[in-house]
Amino acid sequence: MAEVGLAERLQRRAERAGLPLAPAPAARLAAYVALLLRWNERMNLTALGGDDRGLDRLVLEPLLAARRIPRGAGALVDIGSGGGSPAIPIRIARPRLFVRMVEARVRKAAFLREAVRQLKLDGVVVERCRYEELLDRAELRGAHDVLTIRGVRVDERAASALEGLVRAGGTLLFFGGAAGRVNDGSAARAEAERGEGPGRVGASGLVVVRKGGA
């Protein structure tokens, strides 16, 4: 899949979804997808196929989610980053965000570091650990404005624990069923809403939670 053609394809898909996508970020997103496809030949990073549905899930849904992130947000933590989505597309869309990607598996963490290097993503770090380990680090409690999660399904207890990484009034974005029982327990103190997904390019199942206590 040539990167130039892929960038143009992403721009067409974004236009259908009502998203303005300039040539420069489209090129960086295409470079990310091309790298992902190359690594995917050697290891199972993602179920991305050659159809538009795969591109929508990995690229356009995060771009739409980026619109739900408040303007003043400065730091994002992504749990179970795997193949880099949603964190990398969001970071390309919001270049001032500091991004912390958390991935326990060695080979997937290696891919994430290579993606950060090749895409020249300053202000992005990869933590190779289980997310539970972050919860024991005092300096990370309430240190993020946004939390994203896709590849890890969380229950009420886990969702409540993960809230600890986000400041009061921050935003939690749960993609594609990751939310589990997000409306129960402590998360019920926040406002939860169902995202409509990228319009004509398919529904994302995004759940947006605003953490209470601001």
Long-range contacts (C-beta under 8 A, 24 or more apart in sequence): 1-33, 1-34, 1-37, 1-50, 3-27, 3-30, 3-31, 3-34, 4-30, 6-30, 6-33, 6-34, 9-52, 9-55, 10-55, 10-59, 10-60, 13-52, 13-55, 13-56, 13-59, 13-60, 13-201, 14-60, 14-63, 16-199, 16-200, 16-201, 17-56, 17-60, 17-64, 17-198, 17-199, 17-200, 17-201, 18-199, 19-60, 19-63, 19-64, 19-198, 21-63, 25-92, 25-93, 28-92, 28-119, 29-59, 29-89, 29-92, 31-118, 31-119, 32-59, 32-84, 32-88, 32-89, 32-92, 32-115, 32-119, 33-58, 33-59, 35-114, 35-115, 35-118, 35-119, 36-83, 36-84, 36-111, 36-115, 39-111, 39-114, 40-83, 43-107, 43-108, 43-111, 45-82, 45-83, 45-108, 45-111, 46-82, 46-83, 46-85, 48-83, 52-201, 53-201, 53-202, 56-198, 56-201, 56-202, 57-85, 57-176, 57-202, 57-204, 58-83, 58-85, 58-89, 59-85, 59-89, 60-198, 60-201, 61-86, 61-175, 61-197, 61-198, 61-204, 61-206, 62-86, 62-87, 62-88, 62-89, 62-90, 62-93, 62-175, 63-89, 63-90, 63-93, 64-195, 64-197, 64-198, 64-204, 64-206, 65-90, 65-148, 65-173, 65-175, 65-195, 65-204, 65-206, 66-90, 66-93, 66-94, 68-171, 68-173, 68-195, 68-206, 68-208, 69-94, 69-97, 69-145, 69-146, 69-171, 69-173, 70-145, 70-171, 72-145, 73-97, 73-145, 73-146, 73-170, 73-171, 74-98, 74-145, 75-99, 75-100, 75-143, 75-144, 75-145, 75-146, 76-100, 76-144, 76-145, 76-146, 76-147, 76-148, 77-102, 77-134, 77-140, 77-143, 77-144, 77-146, 77-147, 77-148, 77-165, 77-166, 78-102, 78-147, 78-148, 78-149, 79-131, 79-147, 79-148, 79-149, 79-152, 79-162, 80-104, 80-131, 80-149, 80-150, 80-151, 80-152, 81-108, 81-112, 81-126, 81-151, 82-108, 82-150, 82-151, 83-108, 83-111, 84-111, 84-112, 84-115, 85-150, 86-148, 86-150, 86-173, 86-175, 87-124, 87-148, 88-115, 88-119, 88-121, 90-148, 91-121, 91-124, 92-119, 92-121, 97-123, 97-146, 98-123, 98-124, 99-123, 99-124, 99-125, 100-124, 100-125, 100-127, 100-144, 101-125, 101-126, 101-127, 102-127, 102-129, 102-131, 102-134, 103-127, 103-128, 104-128, 104-129, 104-130, 104-131, 131-162, 132-161, 134-165, 135-161, 135-162, 135-164, 135-165, 140-165, 141-165, 142-166, 142-167, 142-168, 143-167, 144-170, 145-170, 145-171, 146-170, 146-171, 146-172, 146-173, 147-171, 147-172, 147-173, 148-172, 148-173, 148-175, 149-173, 149-174, 149-175, 149-178, 150-174, 150-175, 150-176, 150-178, 151-178, 152-178, 153-177, 153-178, 153-180, 154-178, 154-179, 154-180, 154-182, 155-180, 155-181, 156-180, 156-181, 156-182, 156-184, 156-185, 156-187, 157-185, 159-185, 159-186, 159-187, 160-185, 160-186, 160-187, 163-187, 163-211, 166-211, 167-211, 168-211, 168-212, 168-213, 168-214, 169-210, 169-211, 169-212, 169-213, 169-214, 170-210, 170-211, 171-208, 171-209, 171-210, 171-211, 172-208, 172-209, 172-210, 172-211, 173-206, 173-207, 173-208, 173-209, 174-206, 174-207, 174-208, 174-209, 175-204, 175-205, 175-206, 176-204, 176-205, 176-206, 177-205, 179-207, 179-209, 182-207, 182-209, 189-213
